[in-house]
Amino acid sequence: MLDAEAVNALLHRDHHSRGQVRNSMRAAIRLQRDVVVPTIVLAELYRGAGRGAAVDALLARDADALSLRDTDRSMARLAGAVLAQAGLGSRYLADAHAVAVAVEGGGGVILTGDPADLARLAGPYPTVAVEPLASPGGRDRS
């Protein structure tokens, strides 16, 4: 699963975590696992025409590598349960969707720029691992 910051890393050639995200995507593909972006995460990225065009170009270019998961009623219910378990509000809605998508898939790894928030949300789910994106200095952000 990719959160907004992981997708953002793919949008910018000079992003300090771009290589990490690409390597993780290649590993997932080798293991025949889906790389999923909850569509609600895209709302964090669509910010104006130019930015939206960049997101759309990325999704088109990586259509074979990235899967999108829309929010239907079952996903909304699961994301709500993730928030309730963590005692968090709607401010964490997009992050809760990343956890919910991983839970729905039987587990998975979430690449994130917000490891503390995602770890709190994923805490009750032992099959969900949170992998922090590297910081600009090359160290992880955990």
C-alpha positions, 0 to 999 in steps of 0.5 A: 500500500502506498500513502500520499507521501509514497505516491508523491515520491513517485511524482518527483524525480528528485524526491529522496524516497523515490528509489525506495518506493520503486524498489518496494514496488518491484519487490511486490511485483516479484512476489506477485503482490498488488501495490495498492493506492486507496483512491481517497489518498489521491484526494490529498494529491489532486491540488490544481490542474498541473498537479492533477495532470502529474498524478494522472500521468503517473497513474497512466504510466504505472497502470500495470504496477499500481492498483486503485481501491475505491471506497465502497460501503464495505471499505468505508465500514472497515476504515471506520473500524480502523479509526474507532480501534485507534480512537482517532477522528476523520483527520486520519481518514486517508491513513485509515484507508491505507490500513483498511486496504491492507487488512482487506487484502489479508495483510501487507506493507504500507509505505508511509511518510507518517510512520507514527500515525500509521503504526497507531492505526495498524497496531491492532492488525498483526498482518499489517506492517508499516515501513517509513520512507527514508528521510532526506538525510537517508535515515528512516523516519521511525 
